[in-house]
Each structure stands twice: as C-alpha cells, then as structure tokens.
Amino acid sequence: MIKNYVALDLETTGLNPKEDRIIEIGMIKVVDGNVCGEYSKLINPFIPINDKVAELTGITDDMVRDCAGIDARIEEIAEFMGELPILGHNIIFDYSFLKKACVNHKLTFEKCGIDTLKIARKVLPELPNRSLSYLCEHFGIDEGGSHRALYDARKAMEIYNILYEKNPDEVEANPPKELHFKVKKDSPITKSQNEYLKNLLKYHKIEDAGVFFDNPALSKIESLTKSQASRMIDKILSELGRPTV
C-alpha cells in the first residue's frame, strides 16, 4: 500500500479540459500513512458557471468572482504536491485539467497516479456501480460535501484504505502509474476576433462584456483566449443575433 501521496479532487465547469475550467481544488497530503496537510481553494474560471454545475456543486459565479484564477495558484499547487504521486477517483480527469493549467503557465507537470476507480473495478467486480458516490453509500462513508473538492479528495483516500483492507494483494498490484495527457498551450484571442467581438458588443449596445456574462473577469477582451472569445461570440450571436447592415 502506498503511504505517501496527495489525494486530489477538482470541480470544473465541464468535462473537457481543452474548453472547461477549474472552479475548485482540494488536496490532502499523506506521508507515512498520516495526513500532514490540506489545501482547498475556490478558483475563478473567468467563464460563467452554468446552472447544472452550480446546482451539482453549489459553487456559483458570485462565490468565485473575487477569487484568483488558476494561473495565480498553479505554482503553489505544484509546490504542495511536490514529487508525490496523486490519488483520486478517475484521477486522469483531475490530472488533465492541472496539466493544461501547467502547460499554459510553462510549468512541467509529469505525475504518477493512483486511480481508486480502476482499483475498485478489480476489487469489487460484483458491484453494479463503482462511482465515488455509490461506493461512499455502499461503505457507509459520510456523503456530506459531495461534489466539493476537499470532501471528495478525502473520500477517495478513505476508499483507497477500504480497498486495501478488502484485497491488499490487488492494491499492491496497482502501484502509482505514470499519467499521460497531451495538451497544447491556449492561444490568445486573435486580432480578428478582438475586432469582431468589440464591434459585436458595440452593435448590441453591450458596454461591458463582464456585466453581460455576469463575470467581471470577461470585461478585458484582450485577456481572453481564442477559445473563450469564440464561445463569447457564439453566445452573443445565438442570444442576440447577427448584426444587419
């Protein structure tokens, strides 16, 4: 059983690390089998949090509005992890978002991971479901704080301990494995996007994009990524229509 790792969980605006953003991170550092540190932060994604995500996590635009973005946090996140492997339920999902953030910040982020979901599938083949919430219910783990990062990181850690108690040989047969996820650095908004978006806002008499999207961070058009600008343009066109001559 691995006794040195960082249990990790993220909440995000969606499932695609190429388009979606981190809104919360929770980490628990375990050394010699003992918890020796925790890290929990809300993260401003600089894009609106949709109603489905807000309902699921309880995290709203208002809650993250004054929080720092991932670029301002990624160095301290990497420092907290150090050289330890990361543990989580479907850990590649969390790794992919952090890898994208590191690439954008020109940081190297190569990690080994322990996936409690994969281990649970081998140790508990009889169960119809091995999701984190199902396993918590199955093993009587307190579900308080579901879909909040620090709580779910702690639950993954507890699941790992239970799986070891049930089948230590299988857990030992699944040591931390190198994680792989290819990402490209985000491209900044293009000159043509910048001009078109500003003209679009002017045409529809939107004085502040941040107010229109209920997110002050979107007020600075020049700071948007290419994909953010594209989504903003698509949303305005779908809701307000195209300019007419």
N, C-alpha and C positions, 0 to 999 in steps of 0.2 A: 504493500500500500504506500502510495506517495504521501509523504508527510510535510512536504514543502511546496507550496503552490499559492496562487492567487485565485480565489473564486470570483467570477466575473459575471455581471449581467448588465445589459443595456436596454433602455426603452428608446424607441425610434419613431419617426414619423411614418414609417412604412417598412417594407421588406427588402427594398432594393438599395444596396449601399452606393450604387452609382448615382441615384437620384434622391434618395431619402437621407435624413439627418438624425443624429443622436440628440435625444432630449433629456436623457438621464443616464448616469453611470453609477454603478455600485460595485465595490470591490472589498474583499476580505482577505487579508494576508495571513497565511497559515505557515508557521515554522515549527518544525519538530512536533507536528500534530496539534499545536496550540495557536489560537487566534492571537496575533500580535499587532494588528492594525486594521482599520477600516477607512474606506474612502467613499463618500457619497456626494454627488453634485448634480443639480439640475443644469442643463446645457441649453443655451439659446440656439435653436436650429436656423434662425434667420429666414425661415419659411413658415407659413401658417400650419398649425397642428389641426388636422381635420377632426370632425366630430367623432368619428369612430374611434380614433386613437385617444382622444380626450376622454371619451366615455370608458374605454378599456383601462386606461392608466390613471385617470383622474388628474392628468397633467394638462394644463391649459396654456394658451398664449400668454395670459396675464401672469402666470406663475414663472415663466421663463423670460419674460420681456426684459427684465433688468439683470439677467444672468449673463455670464461670459459665454462666448462661443467655444466650440471645440478647439479652435486654433490657439486660444488663450490657455487651454487646460491640458493639451496633449502632452506637453513636456513633463508636467508634474504627474500625469497619469502613467507615462512610461517610466518615470523615476520611481513611482510607488511600486510598480511591478518588478523592476529590476530585471534580473536574469531568471526569475522563477517561471515555471510553466503556468499556464492559465487553465482553470477548470470551469466548466459550465455545461448547461443542458443545451445541446446543439451548439457547441462552442464556436464552430466555424462562422455562424451568423454574427456573433459579437466580434470575433476577430476581424471579419471582413470590413466592418464599419470602422474599427480602430485602425486597421491597415490603411484604409482610404484616407483617414484623417492624418496619419503619419506621412504618407506619400505627399499629400498636399503641403505638409509642413517641412518637407525634405528631411524626414527622420527615417532611419532604418527600423523596421518593426518585424523581426522574424521571431516566431514563437513556437514552442511545443505546447500541445493542448491535451487535456483530459476531458473526454466527452461523456458525461454521465448518461446521455440519451443512448449512445451506442452501447455502453456497458449494460444499461438496463434492458436493452433488447436481447442481449445474450443471457443475462442472469434471470430475466423474468419473461421468458417466451410465452408463458401461459396467459399473460395479461392482454386484454384487448386493446389497451392503450398505454403508452409509456410517456405521455406528456408530463411536464412538471406538475401541473395542477392535479392530474389524475394520480400520479404517484404520491403526492402530498396527501390527498384524500385516502388513498389506499393504505398508507403507512401511518395515518393519523398525525401528520405534521401540520402545525397551525398554518392555515391559509391566509392569515392576516397580512395585509400589504401585498396581495397578489398583483403582479404586473407593475411593481415598483422595484427598481433595480437592486437596491441593497437587500431587500427581503428575499428576492428571487435568487440572488447570489448565495445567500445563507441557506436557502432551501436546497440548492444544488449541492452545496457542501454536505448537508445532512443526508441527502440521498446517496451521495458517494460513500459515506460512512456506513449506511444501512446495506448498500450493495456489497460492501466488503464483508460485513458480518454474515451475509447470506451465502456468499460464494467468494471467499478470499482468493482462490486459485484463478477464477475468471478475471477478477480485478487486477491481480498481479500480472495476468497475461495481456493486460491492456495498459501498458505504461504510457507516459506522455509521448505523443507523436507529433512530428513536425507538421505545422499547418501551412497550407498553400492557398493563396488567393491573389490573383493578378488584378492590379488596378492601375489606372492612369491618373496623373495629376489633373485636377479640374482646370479647364481652360477659362480665362477671364471673359467677360462679356465682349463681344466683337464691336467694332466701330459701327457697323451697320445696325446691329441690334440696339446699341445705345441710342443712335439717332432715331430709329423707328419707334422704340419704346417711348422716348421723350415726346415725339410727335403724337403718338397714340394717347398718351396721358393728356397732352395739351388739347387734342381734339375732343376727348370726352370730359374735359374740364376737371381732371383729377389733379389737384395741386400737389398732392403728396401721396406717392405710392404706398408709403408706410401706413398712412391712415386708411387708404382704400383696402389694404390687406390686413388691417388691424395688427400690424407688426412694424414698429419704428425702424427696425434694422433694415427694412426694404426701402427706406427713404433714399438711401445713397445708391443710385442707379449704377454708378461707376464701380461699385464694390461687388456687384453681382457676378456670379459665374455665368458661363454661357448657358448651362442647363437651367439655372434659376431664371435668367432673362427669358429663355424660351417658354418656360412654364408661365411666367407672368404675362407674356404677350398672349399666349393661348387662352389664359383665363379671362383676360380683358376682352379679347375678340369673341369668346363664347358667351360672355355675360352681357357685353355692351354692343357688340357688333363691329364690323369693319368701317373705317371712315369712307364716306362717299364724297365724290367730287362736287 
